[in-house]
Amino acid sequence: MNIKLRVWEPSAVRNAWWHPYDETLGKALRETAAILYGRPSIRAGAIRDGVTPLLKLTARLLGDAIKR
């Protein structure tokens, strides 16, 4: 006998890691890492450069949540 675990959790929000994704996700992650873990001298630039990708990603995830 082989035991297998199968789990399904319906979610109101689509997982950001699944397709389709574009360069917006990569930019948002890169700037978020710079904001959280970067030197203080580069944080202001990361915030400035990361606002647009983060807002696009947030809007996409919220739009998917509303559709579901």
Secondary structure, DSSP 4 states (H G I P E B T S, - for coil): -----------SS--TTSSS--HHHHHHHHHHHHHHHS-HHHHHHHHHHHHHHHHHHHHHHHHHHHH-
